């Protein structure tokens, strides 16, 4: 039924809206499950994995490193005022290392890759759907999930893991730049406090998160791309929805994973 105020709009009942959302969640869960099952099925599209790893990893490297470097610097600057009130300015290294390695490094890397690569996946796969390349692939006996989704999932998980490690180092470097260059603290003291303050739980938590984030980003981007409808306008809509959904899920899952690991590791 058309709305009088918006002639082109179509009203939908709350029941139909809820059903469509539940179906979307169901379809996304099935796609994610198939992408995992395909890890143990042949053929293995190694060339596609390498190509996606280059796009995701190398393409995202500069912005990830820059974002986390300046976040580490900002964290050191903002904490200096508070720490100096208690005569604990030398503890900046501990604060920066725990904040970057455990939380800010993985989340920032995940958000950057979400904005850059979830959009790219949704746009690329959406264009293939609109131009009927996916249908042609099925007609030739090729599984689109195996060919298109699984390589992107593997590449995103691996690349985000290594991007987070490099980003963590750049975040610590940014904190050192502020501590040494602006606050005139001893560099050896900063790095000693940085490494000694990290424990197994901090490092483990910081390295589990990018694996989970990478899986979510890749599957979300592929899901919205393969669900594209409505021609070129649909591609743009899918791209926007993929970025928004991936970023929101990264933030929500970050809280869930943090709490789960705190319980599992006895935190």
HUURNOR-V178712 format. One record per pair of residues at least 12 apart in sequence whose ideal C-beta (glycine too) atoms are under 7 Angstrom apart, sorted by the first residue. I is the first residue (numbers start at 1). J is the second residue. D is the distance in whole Angstrom. If there is no record, write none. Layout:
I|J|D, I|J|D
This chain:
28|219|7, 28|223|5, 31|145|7, 31|149|7, 31|219|6, 31|222|7, 31|223|5, 32|219|5, 34|145|5, 35|145|6, 35|149|5, 35|150|5, 35|153|5, 35|219|6, 38|145|6, 38|146|5, 38|150|4, 39|150|7, 41|146|7, 45|147|6, 45|151|5, 48|151|4, 49|151|4, 49|154|6, 49|155|5, 52|151|5, 52|152|5, 52|155|4, 53|155|4, 53|158|7, 53|159|6, 56|113|7, 56|117|5, 56|155|5, 56|156|6, 56|159|5, 57|159|4, 57|162|7, 57|163|6, 60|112|6, 60|113|5, 60|116|6, 60|117|7, 60|163|6, 61|163|7, 63|112|6, 64|109|5, 64|112|5, 64|163|5, 64|167|5, 65|166|6, 65|167|6, 65|170|5, 67|108|5, 67|112|6, 68|100|7, 68|105|6, 68|108|5, 68|109|7, 68|167|4, 68|170|5, 68|171|4, 69|170|4, 69|171|6, 69|173|6, 69|174|4, 70|174|6, 71|104|6, 71|108|6, 71|171|6, 71|174|7, 72|96|6, 72|100|5, 72|171|3, 72|172|6, 72|173|7, 72|174|3, 72|175|4, 73|174|4, 73|175|7, 73|177|6, 73|178|5, 75|96|5, 75|99|6, 75|175|6, 76|92|5, 76|96|5, 76|175|4, 76|178|4, 76|179|6, 77|178|5, 79|92|6, 79|95|5, 80|92|6, 80|183|6, 89|183|7, 89|185|7, 90|185|7, 90|189|6, 90|193|7, 91|193|7, 92|175|7, 92|179|5, 92|185|7, 92|190|7, 93|175|7, 93|179|7, 93|190|4, 93|191|7, 93|193|3, 93|194|4, 93|197|7, 94|193|5, 94|197|4, 96|172|6, 96|175|3, 96|194|7, 97|172|6, 97|194|4, 97|197|5, 97|198|6, 98|197|6, 98|202|6, 100|168|6, 100|171|4, 100|172|6, 101|168|5, 101|198|6, 101|202|6, 101|203|6, 101|206|4, 102|202|5, 102|205|5, 102|206|5, 104|171|7, 105|164|6, 105|167|5, 105|168|4, 105|171|6, 105|206|6, 106|164|5, 106|206|6, 106|209|4, 106|210|5, 106|213|7, 107|250|7, 107|254|5, 108|167|7, 109|160|6, 109|163|5, 109|164|5, 109|167|5, 109|210|6, 110|160|7, 110|210|7, 110|213|4, 110|217|7, 110|250|4, 111|247|6, 111|250|6, 113|160|6, 113|217|6, 114|217|5, 114|243|6, 114|246|4, 114|247|5, 114|250|6, 115|243|6, 115|247|7, 117|156|7, 117|217|6, 117|221|7, 118|217|5, 118|220|6, 118|221|4, 118|242|5, 118|243|5, 118|246|4, 119|239|5, 119|242|6, 119|243|5, 121|152|6, 121|218|7, 121|221|3, 121|222|6, 121|225|6, 122|221|5, 122|224|4, 122|225|4, 122|238|5, 122|239|5, 122|242|4, 123|235|6, 123|239|5, 124|225|7, 125|148|6, 125|222|6, 125|225|3, 125|226|5, 126|225|5, 126|228|4, 126|234|7, 126|235|4, 126|238|5, 126|239|7, 127|235|6, 129|226|6, 129|228|5, 130|228|6, 130|231|6, 130|232|7, 130|234|7, 130|235|6, 148|222|7, 149|222|5, 152|218|5, 152|222|6, 153|215|6, 153|218|4, 153|219|6, 156|214|4, 156|217|6, 156|218|4, 157|211|6, 157|214|4, 157|215|6, 160|210|4, 160|213|6, 160|214|4, 161|207|7, 161|210|5, 161|211|6, 161|214|7, 164|210|4, 168|206|7, 172|194|6, 176|190|5, 176|191|7, 201|265|5, 201|267|6, 205|258|7, 205|261|5, 208|257|7, 208|261|7, 209|254|6, 209|257|6, 212|253|6, 212|257|6, 213|250|5, 216|246|7, 216|249|5, 216|250|6, 216|253|6, 217|246|5, 220|242|6, 220|245|5, 220|246|4, 220|249|7, 221|242|5, 221|246|7, 224|238|4, 224|241|5, 224|242|4, 225|238|6
